[in-house]
Amino acid sequence: MGKTRRRYIAPGLVAILALFAFLVPLHAAQAAQTCAGSVSNFHWKKGSDFVDYVNGIAKIAFDWEVKKDANPQDTFTVTLPDQLKPHTSSNTFDLRDENGDVVANATWQGKQVTFTLTEYARNHGHIKGDAFFTVTWDEEQVRQGEEYNLQFRTCEGPSNTIKGKVLETGPGGHVHGNAKTGHLTSDNQLRWYLGIATAQKGPWKTPVSIVDRGGQGYKLSCEGVTVVNRVVNGSYVKDHPIDDARYRCTEDATGGIHIDLLPLPGAIYINDGESLVVIMRAELLPGYKDLDELVNTAELSGTPEGDASTSANVSIPGAGGSAHGKQARFSLKKDVVGGQGADTAAAYEFSYKCLGDGFEKFAALKAGQTSDAVTTRSSAVCQIREDNLPEGATVSYEVLNPDSGATVTMENGVATLRFEPNAKAEVKLRATNKLADPKKISISGEKLWDDDGDRDGKRPAEVTIRLLKNKAIHDTRKVKADSTGKWTFAFDGLAESENGKPIDYTIEEVRVDGYEAPQVHKTGETTFTVTNKRVPEVVDIPVIKKWEGDTGFEGRRPAEVVVRLLADGEEVDRKAIHETNGEWAYIFVGKPKYAKGKQGQPIQYKVEEVDVPTGYSPLAAEHGGTWTITNTLTKRPGSVTWTKVDSDSVDNKLGGSEWLLKGPGQVSGGTPIVDCIAASSDACGGPDKNPAKGEFRVDGLDWGTYTLTEALAPAGYIVDDTPREFVVDGTGNPDLPITLGHIKNQKVTAPLIPLTGGMSRDAYLYGGALTMLLGMALTFAIRRRA
């Protein structure tokens, strides 16, 4: 066998190019393990699962919260699952609040990280936050291709479980395709590796160029470019730099490069079997650590695999987190005025933000209710807004205990709350909604049917439509077709809002038997369509082809027959049926059960054969839904002819011969056939119907195999007792007989006797002839008795 060549796939290339990160021994934290905090919600910072090769990295994130009475130097811990180990980038890191103050220090000892609270805990309560650090697979604890349920442990016990999978490194090949990968070393050196497809069919004579425009966080330069010929043999990988004169590199102003391969003698750009890899050493730019990953894309043209765009990304390791604590408190009371007929049980939603960028929600408040107190820093400036303010309503805010020193202002519907520095009292804030009286609207719609014009006849006479008000049933309608065939409905006099908030009106239908769940679509502010779908029923129509009356003559059957399907007398399909495993069968699949426009009237299907083979009579019959077409071969009686002639001259037809015919329908031992010599065939009473001397015709032969043997030769001729076999099977022109042709006999030859006065030669001839005739008569009699 020839040498096998395999392409590199991307995972195999990544596995060859990537380097392993090694852990640096860390010193254990000095603080006591008092379990001053709890950790929860472990999750991957990017994506739902960690799926990478054994040397891949990922960031794990989680939430944490310390106890209210926690003090500086109190600690809490997180321990990695056995399958993971920390990345060297996470040796030590800090958790900081939004002002940059350090809340806790994190240090690693083996697979356990200890968080130690700083002096921040001395003057802040309700300290909590989130954190993340970078991990990699522990190659001694995992197997390639395995999936793992990863459970982190805290000082309080096991945490939630998250998913991970170690990718399996593919086998190395002798050639590679267009591919790219990258690697960030432990000393922060960035490398990009671009594989150019191997020339596998002889020297490559098309110009090859590469455009790589770099990416965010790094810069490429020609100084960092090396082109090598990669040689792979099993696990052995060796890079051989090629001559610099074989390529040209130019830089652009945006941190990218352009590489052109230069031709060797003979206009060769890539030698046969050469696997080129472009190694690009990149310069990392300030601030790259703020990115989650570095991305690189190269555009290749003219390669043995054609033009291509190939990309790779490199994850940036790191660790960090955030925290916040308590220094002030405020609560919100909800009041409502106006709004005739307003729902006093309605709940209102408010959000606030004090330190972070995003708004947080209060629990929904009804009129007269007060929210739980919000704890924040006294130096914080909080914003409060009402979410989903009812249409036509206004909102205003005021401080109910101005002695707290807090002030509130309004702009664009958002309240800004400022606290007195280090205020001790809880600030009580009130939000008042003034509601407008609601206006009336109508909800209307149309009922649509997707059932092929009620093809199956299953459409009901009416349906029930429900109006939902804020997801609760409010009213119903019985809907029927009007005189034009449309199904419409309307709900009038409905309040547009309630308690200052828009009412959510929706439509639903009581499900119709035999139809799919109704599909409700909102086509306007107050209009809907309700669509019921029914897929018309279908049937399968099996067809079986049978053959009768041609046993032993199966060769008369055609290679295929064409069957057509009639639906209510009209052809709707046809199919050529072949013999498969001794059977002739086909199934017309998925044909409509009911006639279109007939509302449930079943279609009458019928199967017919097209172009019935010659000699067969078709009969189609249906039983239990299956059609059987039987073709019966009609056997027409055959004929056979032959002529008895002198061997010296075929024109000399000899009369008087007799024969035996054996075969279907013949007498036991064979039917005697005597040469009929008469004026016409009507005078021939025996099997031979040809009245001419020496000419024979036998009619009315059943289909089968026959043997014809001469029993008595013409006078003066020797019997030719050779059995002659022929077959009557209807092949050829059924109106023409089977012709056995000329059957020759040789004359009897007598010895010459000189005339010397004795008996003449004639006497000997007559005596010999008489003896021969007696012998033939005796032979014929014996055969007839047999």
FENJO-V72731 format. One record per pair of residues at least 4 apart in sequence whose ideal C-beta (glycine too) atoms are under 8 Angstrom apart, sorted by sequence separation. I is the first residue (numbers start at 1). J is the second residue. If there is no record, write none. Layout:
I;J  I;J
This chain:
8;12  9;13  10;14  11;15  12;16  13;17  14;18  44;48  47;51  52;56  66;70  70;74  80;84  86;90  96;100  97;101  108;112  109;113  117;121  119;123  120;124  137;141  138;142  142;146  153;157  154;158  184;188  185;189  199;203  204;208  214;218  220;224  221;225  232;236  242;246  252;256  263;267  264;268  270;274  284;288  287;291  303;307  338;342  342;346  353;357  356;360  365;369  376;380  389;393  402;406  410;414  419;423  423;427  451;455  452;456  454;458  468;472  469;473  481;485  482;486  497;501  511;515  523;527  550;554  566;570  579;583  580;584  592;596  594;598  612;616  622;626  645;649  646;650  648;652  662;666  666;670  667;671  679;683  680;684  684;688  713;717  730;734  732;736  759;763  760;764  761;765  762;766  763;767  764;768  765;769  766;770  767;771  768;772  769;773  770;774  771;775  772;776  773;777  774;778  775;779  776;780  777;781  778;782  779;783  780;784  781;785  782;786  8;13  43;48  44;49  52;57  80;85  86;91  96;101  108;113  109;114  137;142  153;158  154;159  184;189  185;190  199;204  214;219  220;225  231;236  232;237  242;247  251;256  252;257  263;268  264;269  302;307  303;308  353;358  365;370  399;404  410;415  411;416  449;454  451;456  454;459  468;473  469;474  481;486  482;487  497;502  498;503  522;527  523;528  566;571  567;572  579;584  580;585  594;599  612;617  622;627  623;628  645;650  661;666  666;671  676;681  678;683  684;689  690;695  701;706  713;718  753;758  755;760  759;764  44;50  50;56  52;58  80;86  96;102  97;103  107;113  108;114  121;127  142;148  152;158  153;159  184;190  185;191  214;220  231;237  251;257  252;258  263;269  270;276  288;294  301;307  336;342  353;359  365;371  376;382  389;395  409;415  410;416  467;473  468;474  481;487  482;488  496;502  497;503  511;517  512;518  522;528  523;529  550;556  565;571  566;572  578;584  594;600  595;601  612;618  621;627  622;628  645;651  646;652  678;684  684;690  690;696  713;719  753;759  755;761  95;102  96;103  106;113  107;114  120;127  151;158  152;159  183;190  184;191  230;237  231;238  250;257  251;258  262;269  264;271  300;307  352;359  353;360  399;406  408;415  409;416  451;458  466;473  467;474  480;487  496;503  511;518  521;528  547;554  550;557  564;571  565;572  577;584  594;601  595;602  620;627  621;628  643;650  645;652  646;653  662;669  676;683  684;691  690;697  712;719  713;720  753;760  8;16  50;58  66;74  94;102  95;103  106;114  151;159  152;160  182;190  183;191  212;220  230;238  231;239  249;257  250;258  261;269  299;307  300;308  336;344  351;359  352;360  363;371  374;382  399;407  408;416  419;427  451;459  467;475  479;487  495;503  520;528  521;529  565;573  577;585  594;602  595;603  620;628  645;653  646;654  662;670  676;684  681;689  683;691  688;696  689;697  711;719  753;761  94;103  95;104  106;115  107;116  151;160  182;191  230;239  231;240  249;258  261;270  299;308  300;309  351;360  362;371  363;372  386;395  399;408  408;417  466;475  467;476  479;488  494;503  509;518  520;529  564;573  565;574  577;586  593;602  594;603  609;618  620;629  621;630  644;653  645;654  660;669  661;670  662;671  676;685  681;690  688;697  689;698  710;719  752;761  66;76  94;104  95;105  105;115  106;116  117;127  151;161  182;192  183;193  229;239  230;240  249;259  299;309  300;310  351;361  352;362  362;372  398;408  407;417  408;418  417;427  449;459  466;476  467;477  479;489  508;518  520;530  521;531  547;557  564;574  565;575  593;603  619;629  620;630  643;653  644;654  660;670  661;671  676;686  681;691  688;698  689;699  710;720  711;721  728;738  94;105  95;106  104;115  105;116  150;161  181;192  182;193  228;239  229;240  248;259  298;309  350;361  351;362  397;408  406;417  407;418  465;476  494;505  509;520  519;530  520;531  563;574  564;575  575;586  592;603  609;620  618;629  619;630  644;655  660;671  680;691  687;698  710;721  727;738  750;761  753;764  46;58  64;76  94;106  104;116  149;161  150;162  180;192  181;193  196;208  228;240  229;241  247;259  248;260  297;309  298;310  336;348  349;361  350;362  362;374  406;418  417;429  464;476  465;477  477;489  508;520  518;530  519;531  562;574  563;575  591;603  608;620  618;630  619;631  660;672  661;673  674;686  676;688  679;691  709;721  710;722  726;738  45;58  46;59  92;105  93;106  104;117  105;118  149;162  150;163  180;193  228;241  229;242  247;260  297;310  298;311  349;362  384;397  397;410  406;419  464;477  477;490  507;520  518;531  519;532  562;575  563;576  575;588  607;620  618;631  619;632  644;657  659;672  660;673  673;686  675;688  676;689  678;691  709;722  751;764  44;58  45;59  92;106  103;117  104;118  149;163  150;164  180;194  196;210  227;241  228;242  247;261  248;262  297;311  334;348  396;410  405;419  406;420  415;429  464;478  465;479  477;491  491;505  506;520  518;532  519;533  562;576  563;577  591;605  606;620  617;631  658;672  659;673  672;686  673;687  674;688  676;690  677;691  709;723  726;740  750;764  44;59  45;60  92;107  103;118  148;163  179;194  180;195  226;241  227;242  246;261  247;262  261;276  296;311  349;364  350;365  404;419  405;420  463;478  464;479  561;576  562;577  573;588  607;622  616;631  617;632  658;673  659;674  672;687  673;688  676;691  677;692  708;723  709;724  750;765  44;60  45;61  62;78  91;107  92;108  102;118  104;120  115;131  147;163  148;164  179;195  194;210  246;262  295;311  296;312  334;350  348;364  349;365  404;420  415;431  447;463  462;478  463;479  475;491  506;522  516;532  545;561  560;576  561;577  606;622  616;632  658;674  671;687  677;693  707;723  708;724  724;740  43;60  44;61  91;108  103;120  147;164  148;165  178;195  245;262  295;312  296;313  347;364  348;365  406;423  462;479  515;532  516;533  560;577  616;633  617;634  658;675  707;724  708;725  42;60  43;61  90;108  102;120  103;121  147;165  148;166  177;195  178;196  194;212  246;264  295;313  332;350  347;365  348;366  395;413  397;415  405;423  447;465  462;480  515;533  516;534  545;563  560;578  573;591  613;631  615;633  616;634  657;675  675;693  707;725  708;726  750;768  42;61  43;62  101;120  146;165  176;195  178;197  227;246  259;278  294;313  347;366  348;367  404;423  461;480  515;534  516;535  559;578  572;591  612;631  615;634  656;675  675;694  706;725  724;743  42;62  95;115  113;133  146;166  177;197  192;212  227;247  293;313  294;314  332;352  346;366  354;374  445;465  512;532  514;534  543;563  607;627  609;629  655;675  694;714  705;725  706;726  748;768  41;62  103;124  145;166  176;197  177;198  293;314  345;366  346;367  350;371  355;376  404;425  406;427  408;429  505;526  507;528  509;530  606;627  608;629  615;636  656;677  675;696  705;726  706;727  748;769  40;62  41;63  86;108  144;166  145;167  176;198  293;315  294;316  344;366  352;374  354;376  355;377  403;425  404;426  506;528  607;629  609;631  655;677  705;727  706;728  39;62  40;63  90;113  97;120  143;166  144;167  145;168  175;198  257;280  292;315  293;316  344;367  354;377  404;427  406;429  507;530  509;532  561;584  563;586  565;588  673;696  704;727  720;743  39;63  40;64  103;127  142;166  144;168  225;249  292;316  359;383  389;413  401;425  404;428  443;467  463;487  465;489  467;491  541;565  567;591  704;728  720;744  748;772  39;64  86;111  106;131  144;169  175;200  291;316  355;380  469;494  567;592  673;698  703;728  704;729  720;745  38;64  85;111  103;129  354;380  359;385  361;387  401;427  565;591  661;687  702;728  703;729  719;745  37;64  38;65  84;111  86;113  106;133  222;249  289;316  354;381  386;413  401;428  467;494  568;595  701;728  703;730  718;745  37;65  190;218  192;220  222;250  288;316  354;382  385;413  399;427  400;428  567;595  717;745  718;746  37;66  82;111  137;166  222;251  289;318  353;382  354;383  385;414  399;428  400;429  717;746  718;747  36;66  37;67  57;87  221;251  332;362  352;382  353;383  384;414  385;415  399;429  400;430  717;747  718;748  36;67  80;111  220;251  324;355  334;365  336;367  352;383  383;414  384;415  398;429  399;430  474;505  644;675  714;745  716;747  717;748  79;111  80;112  97;129  225;257  227;259  324;356  333;365  334;366  335;367  352;384  383;415  397;429  398;430  447;479  543;575  545;577  708;740  713;745  716;748  37;70  79;112  269;302  332;365  334;367  335;368  351;384  352;385  383;416  384;417  397;430  470;503  471;504  710;743  21;55  36;70  78;112  79;113  95;129  225;259  242;276  270;304  334;368  350;384  351;385  382;416  383;417  397;431  398;432  469;503  470;504  543;577  18;53  20;55  36;71  77;112  78;113  195;230  220;255  222;257  333;368  334;369  350;385  381;416  382;417  396;431  397;432  469;504  471;506  568;603  569;604  710;745  19;55  21;57  77;113  95;131  219;255  220;256  221;257  333;369  334;370  350;386  351;387  381;417  382;418  395;431  396;432  469;505  567;603  568;604  574;610  665;701  18;55  37;74  39;76  77;114  78;115  218;255  220;257  333;370  334;371  349;386  350;387  381;418  382;419  395;432  468;505  547;584  567;604  569;606  657;694  659;696  661;698  664;701  665;702  670;707  15;53  18;56  36;74  38;76  76;114  77;115  239;277  332;370  333;371  348;386  349;387  395;433  396;434  449;487  467;505  468;506  546;584  567;605  655;693  663;701  664;702  699;737  14;53  36;75  37;76  39;78  75;114  76;115  213;252  331;370  332;371  349;388  380;419  394;433  395;434  448;487  467;506  468;507  544;583  545;584  566;605  653;692  654;693  655;694  663;702  664;703  670;709  672;711  34;74  35;75  36;76  75;115  93;133  214;254  239;279  331;371  379;419  393;433  394;434  446;486  447;487  467;507  468;508  544;584  545;585  565;605  566;606  653;693  654;694  664;704  666;706  697;737  32;73  34;75  35;76  75;116  213;254  214;255  331;372  378;419  393;434  446;487  447;488  466;507  544;585  565;606  566;607  653;694  663;704  664;705  11;53  31;73  32;74  33;75  35;77  74;116  75;117  213;255  214;256  331;373  378;420  379;421  393;435  446;488  447;489  465;507  466;508  543;585  565;607  566;608  653;695  663;705  664;706  31;74  32;75  73;116  74;117  90;133  213;256  214;257  232;275  330;373  331;374  378;421  390;433  392;435  393;436  445;488  446;489  465;508  466;509  542;585  543;586  564;607  663;706  31;75  33;77  73;117  90;134  212;256  231;275  329;373  330;374  378;422  389;433  392;436  444;488  445;489  465;509  466;510  542;586  543;587  563;607  564;608  662;706  663;707  72;117  89;134  90;135  211;256  212;257  229;274  230;275  329;374  378;423  384;429  386;431  390;435  391;436  444;489  445;490  464;509  465;510  542;587  543;588  563;608  564;609  661;706  662;707  29;75  71;117  72;118  87;133  212;258  229;275  230;276  329;375  330;376  444;490  463;509  464;510  541;587  542;588  563;609  564;610  661;707  70;117  72;119  74;121  86;133  87;134  210;257  211;258  212;259  229;276  230;277  328;375  329;376  384;431  386;433  443;490  444;491  463;510  540;587  541;588  562;609  563;610  661;708  662;709  72;120  86;134  87;135  210;258  228;276  229;277  327;375  328;376  442;490  443;491  540;588  561;609  562;610  660;708  72;121  86;135  87;136  209;258  210;259  227;276  228;277  326;375  327;376  328;377  442;491  463;512  540;589  561;610  562;611  641;690  645;694  659;708  660;709  71;121  72;122  85;135  86;136  209;259  210;260  227;277  326;376  327;377  328;378  442;492  540;590  541;591  561;611  644;694  659;709  64;115  66;117  70;121  71;122  84;135  85;136  209;260  227;278  228;279  326;377  327;378  442;493  443;494  540;591  643;694  644;695  659;710  660;711  84;136  85;137  208;260  209;261  226;278  227;279  325;377  327;379  328;380  330;382  332;384  442;494  460;512  538;590  539;591  561;613  643;695  644;696  658;710  659;711  84;137  85;138  207;260  208;261  225;278  226;279  324;377  327;380  373;426  440;493  441;494  460;513  538;591  539;592  643;696  657;710  658;711  716;769  83;137  84;138  176;230  207;261  225;279  339;393  440;494  441;495  538;592  539;593  641;695  642;696  658;712  715;769  66;121  80;135  83;138  225;280  226;281  440;495  441;496  458;513  537;592  538;593  558;613  641;696  657;712  82;138  207;263  224;280  225;281  439;495  440;496  458;514  536;592  537;593  557;613  641;697  656;712  657;713  68;125  70;127  224;281  438;495  439;496  458;515  536;593  537;594  556;613  640;697  641;698  657;714  719;776  68;126  83;141  174;232  205;263  224;282  370;428  438;496  439;497  456;514  536;594  639;697  640;698  656;714  715;773  82;141  83;142  173;232  174;233  224;283  438;497  556;615  639;698  655;714  656;715  172;232  220;280  438;498  639;699  654;714  65;126  66;127  205;266  208;269  436;497  639;700  640;701  23;85  65;127  66;128  172;234  205;267  207;269  208;270  220;282  221;283  435;497  443;505  445;507  447;509  637;699  639;701  23;86  65;128  172;235  203;266  205;268  206;269  219;282  220;283  637;700  638;701  654;717  713;776  24;88  64;128  65;129  204;268  205;269  218;282  219;283  435;499  436;500  443;507  451;515  541;605  543;607  545;609  637;701  638;702  712;776  23;88  26;91  63;128  64;129  83;148  172;237  203;268  204;269  218;283  435;500  438;503  465;530  637;702  638;703  21;87  22;88  26;92  63;129  64;130  84;150  204;270  218;284  219;285  434;500  539;605  541;607  550;616  563;629  640;706  642;708  21;88  24;91  63;130  64;131  81;148  83;150  203;270  204;271  217;284  218;285  333;400  433;500  635;702  62;130  203;271  204;272  210;278  212;280  214;282  217;285  561;629  635;703  640;708  711;779  712;780  61;130  62;131  81;150  203;272  463;532  547;616  711;780  61;131  62;132  81;151  202;272  217;287  218;288  561;631  644;714  61;132  81;152  199;270  201;272  217;288  646;717  60;132  80;152  198;270  199;271  200;272  711;783  59;132  60;133  79;152  199;272  200;273  59;133  60;134  78;152  79;153  196;270  199;273  217;291  59;134  60;135  78;153  79;154  198;273  199;274  216;291  58;134  59;135  78;154  198;274  218;294  330;406  458;534  57;134  58;135  77;154  198;275  217;294  556;633  29;107  37;115  57;135  58;136  76;154  77;155  216;294  445;523  456;534  28;107  57;136  76;155  196;275  215;294  216;295  27;107  29;109  56;136  84;164  195;275  196;276  215;295  456;536  553;633  26;107  28;109  33;114  36;117  55;136  56;137  83;164  195;276  196;277  215;296  350;431  448;529  450;531  451;532  455;536  456;537  26;108  27;109  55;137  195;277  196;278  214;296  215;297  444;526  445;527  446;528  447;529  448;530  449;531  450;532  451;533  452;534  544;626  546;628  548;630  642;724  26;109  31;114  54;137  194;277  443;526  444;527  445;528  446;529  447;530  448;531  449;532  450;533  451;534  542;625  543;626  544;627  545;628  546;629  547;630  548;631  549;632  550;633  26;110  53;137  55;139  193;277  194;278  212;296  213;297  442;526  443;527  444;528  445;529  446;530  448;532  450;534  452;536  541;625  542;626  543;627  544;628  545;629  546;630  547;631  548;632  549;633  29;114  31;116  50;135  52;137  54;139  193;278  212;297  348;433  441;526  443;528  445;530  447;532  451;536  541;626  542;627  543;628  544;629  546;631  547;632  548;633  549;634  28;114  193;279  194;280  212;298  539;625  541;627  543;629  545;631  547;633  549;635  640;726  29;116  45;132  192;279  193;280  211;298  212;299  330;417  54;142  191;279  192;280  210;298  211;299  640;728  657;745  191;280  210;299  330;419  54;144  62;152  191;281  192;282  210;300  638;728  53;144  190;281  191;282  209;300  328;419  637;728  638;729  654;745  60;152  189;281  190;282  208;300  209;301  638;730  650;742  190;283  208;301  209;302  342;435  190;284  208;302  636;730  650;744  207;302  208;303  327;422  328;423  331;426  333;428  335;430  337;432  635;730  188;284  206;302  330;426  331;427  333;429  334;430  335;431  336;432  337;433  338;434  339;435  341;437  638;734  641;737  62;159  329;426  330;427  331;428  332;429  333;430  334;431  335;432  336;433  337;434  338;435  339;436  340;437  341;438  633;730  640;737  641;738  642;739  645;742  647;744  88;186  175;273  329;427  330;428  331;429  332;430  333;431  335;433  337;435  338;436  339;437  340;438  636;734  639;737  640;738  641;739  642;740  643;741  645;743  646;744  647;745  176;275  217;316  328;427  330;429  332;431  334;433  336;435  338;437  339;438  638;737  639;738  640;739  641;740  642;741  643;742  644;743  645;744  646;745  647;746  648;747  50;150  175;275  204;304  638;738  640;740  642;742  643;743  645;745  647;747  174;275  642;743  644;745  646;747  60;162  201;304  190;294  192;296  194;298  196;300  200;304  199;304  391;496  392;497  194;300  197;303  198;304  391;497  196;303  197;304  390;497  393;500  196;304  197;305  392;500  393;501  390;499  391;500  42;152  184;294  390;500  391;501  56;167  390;501  391;502  50;162  54;166  182;294  390;502  672;784  39;152  49;162  50;163  51;164  53;166  54;167  388;501  49;163  50;164  51;165  52;166  53;167  182;296  669;783  21;136  39;154  48;163  49;164  50;165  52;167  54;169  615;730  669;784  38;154  49;165  51;167  53;169  180;296  194;310  39;156  42;159  180;297  669;786  38;156  42;160  44;162  180;298  20;139  40;159  41;160  43;162  615;734  35;155  39;159  40;160  42;162  192;312  35;156  33;155  178;300  658;780  660;783  190;314  178;303  178;305  177;305  178;308  180;310  182;312  184;314  179;310  180;311  181;312  182;313  183;314  184;315  178;310  180;312  182;314  184;316  184;317  455;592  456;593  457;594  456;594  455;594  455;595  459;599  455;596  457;598  455;597  457;599  458;600  453;596  455;598  457;600  452;596  453;597  455;599  456;600  457;601  454;599  455;600  454;600  553;703  346;498  346;499  348;501  15;169  341;495  346;500  15;170  343;498  344;499  346;501  11;167  16;172  342;498  343;499  11;168  12;169  341;498  342;499  11;169  12;170  342;500  11;170  12;171  12;172  339;499  9;170  12;173  339;500  8;170  338;500  13;176  18;181  336;499  8;172  17;181  19;183  22;186  336;500  6;171  8;173  18;183  21;186  7;173  13;179  17;183  19;185  6;173  8;175  14;181  5;173  6;174  7;175  8;176  13;181  5;174  6;175  7;176  8;177  10;179  4;174  5;175  7;177  3;174  8;179  10;181  556;729  17;191  556;730  556;731  17;193  553;729  553;730  13;193  13;195  134;317  134;318  133;318  134;319  132;318  133;319  8;195  132;319  131;319  132;320  131;320  132;321  131;321  130;321  131;322  129;321  130;322  129;322  129;323  5;200  128;323  129;324  127;323  128;324  127;324  127;325  126;325  127;326  124;324  125;325  126;326  124;325  125;326  123;325  124;326  120;323  124;327  121;325  123;327  120;325  106;319  106;321  16;232  104;323  103;323  16;237  103;325  96;320  98;322  95;320  96;321  97;322  93;319  94;320  95;321  96;322  97;323  98;324  90;317  93;320  94;321  95;322  96;323  97;324  89;317  90;318  93;321  95;323  97;325  88;317  89;318  90;319  87;317  89;319  59;292  46;292  45;292  126;375  125;375  59;315  58;315  64;321  98;355  57;315  59;317  97;355  98;356  56;315  59;318  57;317
